[in-house]
Amino acid sequence: MIQMISVGPRRKDTQCRAFVKKIVTGQLFKVLMISTVSYNAFLMALWTDHKIRSRLFRVFELSEIVFVGIYSAEFYLKLYVDPIDYWKNGYNLLDMFIIIILSIPYAIRKIEGPHHPYLHFADGIQSLRILKLIPYSRGIRTLITALGQTVYTVASVLTLLFILMYIFAVLGFCLFGVPDNGDQTNWGNLAVAFFTLFSLATVDGWTDLQEQLDNRNFVLSRAFTILFILLATFIFLNMFVGVMIIHTEDSIKRFERELMLERHVTLMEEKQVILKRQQEEVSRLMQTQKDYDHASFSELVENFKRTLQHTDPMVLDDFSTSLPFIDVYFSTLDNQDATIYKLQELYYEIVHVLGLMLEDLPQRKQDENWEDNDDEY
């Protein structure tokens, strides 16, 4: 059975596309975009001052045209490199969303005029263009990935927190929101009770809220407040922070492993390039030996070594330069040091024993002389 595979039309501008892709993925283009977004954010900060805005009005207009042109050129270049897979990347969709935001103030001014009430909002959301820094920072992308992985767990924690706040909101309304002597400002209805519980959960001004309940002589108010703070703040909010920290650490470790893998791949590529160059040099030397008269190939290699400098990289694949051999060699040196130390101790013991024997030798001779004299008498 023959399976037919449909192949899409191939592009004829392969070389041009490869050239543009090399530019877009290059380090220089990355630095240019980061510098552009940073300078744009700096000018937007100056634009918020009314005096500077009126004084440098033309500068802001010209710079805005330049920024929009650069952002549009980036969009078209990336779209030209890969017009289909471009829309599958979330960061590319973010760039497209920012370009749409850039066009909103111009569209409002052209259609509705310069005094439209929503024009200030359209100018305010232009600050979102600083989000274009995210695709060019791997660290920020790692944190965003960690946030995305915590969505389900965080949603479960927030759901439990909402259920807890719902229970305490109804309970607080029934206990402290009575019409006669109740606190209608903070517990008068369910919406206000939710807002009050949010203040208690964040421990923001909870003493003032509790003081208002104490002034109305509510007996269970302190137990209610302490119990809710313990459950909401010390359990659920800390659980939320713990989940975020765990997933962030996992993402950072994964990011470090990716960096190590990339460095290893880059090192292997550089090693292959150096080996290839060395092989070409050896082949050239062999060809030179055939073309010219030399005493031997060793003499030719010696002449080649004299041309090398101390900065020339060399790849050594010999056994004696491998890490396992160096590890074994160091272990052997340690054992050799231990053996020499034991031998030194043994030598010291032998010298000590010989010294004691030399000290006993005159005494033994004297004792033997006394015994000989006794035998004569």
C-alpha positions, 0 to 999 in steps of 0.5 A: 500500500503506497501512502501519498504524502502531500508536499506544500509548495517550496519557496524559491527565495531560499537564499534571501530567506536564509539571509533575512533569518540570519539577520533576525536571529542575530545578536546585533538585531537583538541588541537593536530591538532591546535598545529601541524598546528601552529608549522608547520607554524612556521617552514615554516616561519623559512624555508624562511631564507636561512641561517636557511634552510641550517643549519637545513636542516635535521630538516626541512626534518624530521619535514615535514615527521611528519607533512605529517604523522599527516595530513594523519592520520587525513584524514584516521581517519575521513574517517573511521568514516564516509566514505560517509558523509565525502565528504559532508562537505566543510571543509573536502574537504579543508583538502583533497585539502591540502593533495593533495598540500602536495604531489605536491613537492614530485611528481615533484621531483620524476618525473621531478627532483629537478630543475624543474621550477615549483618546487618553485611555488609548495613549495610556495603554501605549505603555504596553509596548515595553512588553516587547522586551519579553521575547528577547529575555530568556530569564523573563520567558522562564518566569512566564513559563513558570507562571503558566505551569502554576495556572491550575494549581493556583486556580485551585488555591484561589477557589478554596480561598473564595469558598472560605471568604464566601462562608465568612462573608455570610457569617460576618453579615449575619453576626455584624451586619444587623440593622439595629447596632451593626456595622453597615459600612463594612458588613452591611451586605455581601459585596461589602463583606467580601471587600472587608474580608479581602482587607483582613486577608491582606492584613491591611488595616485589620486593627481599625476594622476590629476596633469598629467591631469592639466599639459595638460590643460584638462578643465573637468579633475577635475570634472571627477575625483571628480565625479568618486571618489564620486561615486566609493569610497563614494557610491559603496565601502562603500556600499560593506563594509556596506553589509559585516558588516551587514552579519557579525553581523548577523552571529555573533549573530547567533553564540552567540545564538548557544553557548547559546543553547549549554550551556543550553543543557549542563547545562540540561544534567548535571542537569539530571545527578545530579538528577539521582545521587540524586535519586540513593542516596535516593534509597540507603538510603531507602534500607539502612533503610530496612536493618538496624534499624533506628528510622526514615527516617528523622534520616537517612537523617540527617546522610546522610547530615552530609556526604555532603560537601560544594562542592557537587552540589545539584539541587533544584526543589523547588518552592521557588528556582525558578526564578519567585518566587524570582522575585515576592519575590523581588517585594514584598520586594520593596512594603514592603519597600515603605509601611514602608516608608509611615508609617514612614512619617505618624508617623512623621506627627502624632508626629508633630501634637501631638507636636503642640497640646502640645505647644497649651495646656498651652496657652489654660489653661491660656486663660481659667483661664483669662476667669474665673477671668473675670466672677468672677469680 
